[in-house]
């Protein structure tokens, strides 16, 4: 996604959360001038900044980057056993996949 598109999504999140640019800057520790450049598309947002903005606005990183959620991207097939419902299994799988995706975004890779 283009830098300017991410800026638009961040601006929408800021507005929907009721924060001013100054309020978002205060909540994230990112300077207001840097936020302004990110929102206008003049500067790409770094992943740690996107995570801070997501936390401050109550949005997900996927919502701010336009990448879609893990649930939007994953296809799974499973077989339920022991009276476990498929929906519970799917929710558990998505939970672990979202955690794995977040850790990858943070450059924290698992060890074998």
N, C-alpha and C positions, 0 to 999 in steps of 0.2 A: 504494500500500500504506500502511496506517495506521502511524503512528509506533510504536505498541506492537508491531505485527507485526515491524517492522524490529528493534526491541529484542530480541524473542524470537529472531530469526535470529542476531543478534550474540551473544547469550548462548549459543546452541547452538554457534556457532563457537568461542567462548572456551573452553567446556567441552571440546569435541572436540580442541582444540589443547593441552589440559592446562595452560592458563594460569589463574592466579588473576586476580581483578580488578586487584589491585596489579601483578601481572606484565604484564597487558595495558596498564595505564596506563604502566608503565615502558617497555614496548616501543614504544608509540605516541606518548608525550609528552602524552597526554590525561589530565587529572587523574582520579583515581579517583572523585571525586564527580560529575564530568561523565559518566563512563562509567556510573555507577550510574543517573543520571537518564535516559541514553539507553536503557539496558537495560530500565528500568522503564516506558518510554514517556512519561515526564514531559517529555522534551526531544527534539526531532528531531535526528538525526545530520546534520551537514553533510557534503557529499560529500568534502571532504578528510579528514575523520575516518573516513568509511567506507573510503576508500582505505587509510589507515593501519592500520585494524583488519583489513582484508582481507589486507594484506601481513603483519602480525604473526601472524595465525592461519592463513595458508596457504589462504585462501579467495578467491573472486572477489568483485568488487563485486556482480555479478548474484546470487550466492548470498546475500549479506547484505541485499540490497534486495528479493529475491523477484521481480525483474523477468524472470528467465530469462536464459539465455545468448543471445548473438547467433545461435548455431546453432539454438536453439529457435525463434527468431522469424523467421528468414530462409527464404525459398523461392527457389531458383534453378534456372535451366535453362541448360544450356550444351551446346556441341557440341565434342567432343574432336577435335583434329587432330594431325598429326605424331606419332602413336603416344603421345600423352599420355593417361594414364588419367583418367577422370572423377573418381575419388576424389582424386587429386593436385590437380586443378583446383579441386575443392570446398574442400579444405583450404587452398589458397592464397587463395581468395576469402574464406573465413571468417577467416583471419588478418588480412587487410586490413580487413574489416568490424569485427572486434573492436577493432582499433587505432583505427579511425574512431570507434567507439562510445565508447571510453575517452577519446579526445581531446575529443569532444563533452561527456562528463561533466565534464571538467576545464575546460570553456569555452575550449578551444583549437580554433578553427575554421580550416579550410584556406583558402588564398587561391587565387584563380583567375588 
